[in-house]
């Protein structure tokens, strides 16, 4: 499975990154995905841009404004940026664009295949 399910806007959505999605993220954010995922750049705008890129394939009518409203609702209902970033990281890893996607039994293996490994 190359997507991750996430609850936003009152429904379950599929967060998926392919090459075009990552290009869209970089175009919206004006920074590379690697830069966005670094602790120095991580913030509300980065999270929204990353989620937009990963959700637009399933909802072509999605706008940054509407996503921002969904994220405000998510945060008001107890969600956190940390939870969102965990989903984003999981979906980026599942994409295989940063190496072989990690399987759950490989979680302790530091040999690659995850976006955090690319950043370190």
Number of C-alpha atoms within 10 A of each C-alpha: 8 16 21 20 14 16 13 15 15 9 9 11 17 20 25 26 28 19 9 12 19 21 15 18 24 20 13 17 18 13 13 13 18 13 16 21 20 14 9 8 14 14 14 11 15 23 22 20 23 27 25 24 23 27 20 19 17 12 12 8 8 13 12 16 10 13 18 18 14 16 22 13 15 18 13 10 9 7 13 13 15 10 11 20 18 12 18 23 18 21 26 28 25 25 23 17 16 16 16 14 21 20 11 7 7 11 10 8 10 11 12 15 22 24 22 16 12 11 11 6
